């Protein structure tokens, strides 16, 4: 009785896999150092344009708010003498 159910599940998985759409995604940055769009939103993957080009990508690490803060001049630190 279990064989028809397993066969049906396996056939369904193959059918869904064959019919799924595969898109070309270029991943940028990483989870620890992501890229950000000009509006500040985090970008992990970029899709190509209709012509298949990735050229107009404007996502950079410098667009991230926390990256701009880390580029500011460091604060001076006072050391207490004993």
N, C-alpha and C positions, 0 to 999 in steps of 0.2 A: 504493500500500500504506500510505502514511503517513496518508492522509485518514481512513480508518476509525478508526485509533488516536487521532488528534487529536479527531475528533468524539466518540468514546467518553469521552475525558478531559474535554472541555468539557461534555458532558451530565452526567457524574458530578459535576463541580464545581458546576453549576447545581442539581442535585438536592440535594446536600449543603447548599448555601447556603439553599435554600428550606425544607429540613426542620430547619435549626438553630434553636435556641431563642434568642430575643433577650430579654435581661434588662435592666431599667432600673437602671443603676448610677450613683450620684452619687460623683464623685471628690472627695476632701477633701485639702487640703494639696497638697504637691508632692514631688518626689523630694529636693529640697534642704531643704525645711521640712515634713516629714510630720506627720500627726496620729498620736497614740497612744491606744490603748484604756486603760481604767483599770488593766489588768494590765501595761501598759508595752509591749505588742506594737504594731508599726507598722501603721497602717491607711492604705491608699491609696484604697480604694473601699468604698462602703457600699450594701447592698441595702435596698430598702424592706421594711416589715413587711407582713403579710398584708392589712392595710387600705390599703396604698399610701402610708403615711406614713413620713417620715424623722425624725420628731420625737424618738424616744427615743435619738438618737445621742449617745453620751457620749464621743466621741473628741475630744480637744483637744490642742494642742501642749504644754500644761502637764503632761500625763501622761507625756511623754517624759523619760527620765532625763537626757539631755544638756541639755534645756531647763531643768530645775530647777537644774542646775549653773551655767548661764549667768546665772540670776537671783540667784545668791548675791552677797554684797557683794564688790566687787573687792579684791584684795590690794594693800597699799601697795607702792610701788616705790621703792627707794632709788637715788638717783643719786650716782655717785662723782664727787667733785670732783678736778680735775686739779691 
